[in-house]
Amino acid sequence: MLDDQVFYVTAGIASATTFRHNLAKRILEAFSNLHWMLQIGAPKQAIEREFRIYETLYVELTKLGVKEIGLCDAVYRQLTAKLGS
């Protein structure tokens, strides 16, 4: 990141070995924050709509066999149970 609005991204050997793990961490962060938001009383319907977007990405990466996404398994199950889906 060069500043708050300008990003410089390079692909290559280092990025190719870490980008999936970094993406899994961001999805984990999203699931964790949505779970927290539910716990403090955010409207379930609003949380569920956003959750479905991240869930689609999680499920499709799991189907592809992207092992790094397994980082999200536990919180995904917790959030799914909390949403009743």
C-alpha positions as CSV (number, residue, x, y, z in Angstrom):
1,M,0.0,0.0,0.0
2,L,1.4,3.3,-1.0
3,D,-1.3,5.3,0.9
4,D,-4.9,4.9,1.8
5,Q,-6.1,5.1,-1.8
6,V,-3.2,3.8,-3.9
7,F,-2.1,0.2,-3.9
8,Y,0.7,-1.4,-5.8
9,V,0.4,-5.1,-6.4
10,T,2.9,-7.4,-8.0
11,A,2.3,-11.0,-8.9
12,G,5.1,-13.4,-8.8
13,I,6.7,-16.2,-6.8
14,A,6.2,-14.7,-3.4
15,S,2.6,-13.6,-4.1
16,A,1.7,-16.9,-5.8
17,T,2.7,-18.8,-2.6
18,T,0.7,-16.5,-0.2
19,F,-2.3,-15.0,-1.9
20,R,-4.7,-17.9,-1.1
21,H,-3.7,-17.9,2.5
22,N,-4.2,-14.1,2.7
23,L,-7.6,-14.5,1.0
24,A,-8.6,-17.2,3.5
25,K,-7.6,-14.9,6.4
26,R,-9.8,-12.1,4.9
27,I,-12.8,-14.5,4.6
28,L,-12.2,-15.7,8.2
29,E,-12.1,-12.0,9.2
30,A,-15.4,-11.4,7.4
31,F,-17.1,-14.4,9.0
32,S,-15.8,-13.5,12.5
33,N,-17.0,-9.9,12.2
34,L,-20.5,-11.0,11.0
35,H,-20.7,-13.4,13.9
36,W,-19.7,-10.6,16.3
37,M,-22.3,-8.3,14.7
38,L,-25.0,-10.8,15.3
39,Q,-24.0,-11.2,18.9
40,I,-24.3,-7.5,19.5
41,G,-27.8,-7.3,18.0
42,A,-27.3,-6.5,14.3
43,P,-30.4,-7.4,12.2
44,K,-30.1,-11.0,11.2
45,Q,-31.5,-10.4,7.7
46,A,-28.9,-7.9,6.9
47,I,-26.0,-10.1,8.2
48,E,-27.4,-13.1,6.3
49,R,-27.4,-11.3,3.0
50,E,-23.8,-10.3,3.3
51,F,-22.8,-13.7,4.7
52,R,-24.2,-15.4,1.5
53,I,-21.7,-13.5,-0.6
54,Y,-18.7,-14.7,1.5
55,E,-20.3,-18.1,1.8
56,T,-20.4,-18.6,-1.9
57,L,-16.7,-17.8,-2.2
58,Y,-15.9,-20.1,0.7
59,V,-17.9,-23.0,-0.7
60,E,-16.6,-22.7,-4.2
61,L,-13.0,-22.5,-3.0
62,T,-13.6,-25.6,-0.9
63,K,-15.0,-27.5,-3.9
64,L,-11.9,-26.6,-5.9
65,G,-9.8,-28.1,-3.2
66,V,-8.1,-24.9,-2.1
67,K,-6.7,-26.2,1.2
68,E,-6.0,-22.7,2.7
69,I,-9.7,-22.0,3.0
70,G,-9.9,-24.7,5.7
71,L,-8.8,-21.9,8.0
72,C,-12.4,-20.7,7.9
73,D,-14.1,-24.0,8.7
74,A,-14.9,-23.6,12.4
75,V,-16.2,-20.0,12.3
76,Y,-18.2,-20.8,9.1
77,R,-20.0,-23.6,11.0
78,Q,-20.6,-21.4,14.0
79,L,-22.0,-18.6,11.9
80,T,-24.1,-21.0,9.9
81,A,-25.6,-22.4,13.1
82,K,-26.2,-18.9,14.4
83,L,-28.0,-17.9,11.3
84,G,-30.0,-21.2,11.4
85,S,-29.1,-22.1,7.8
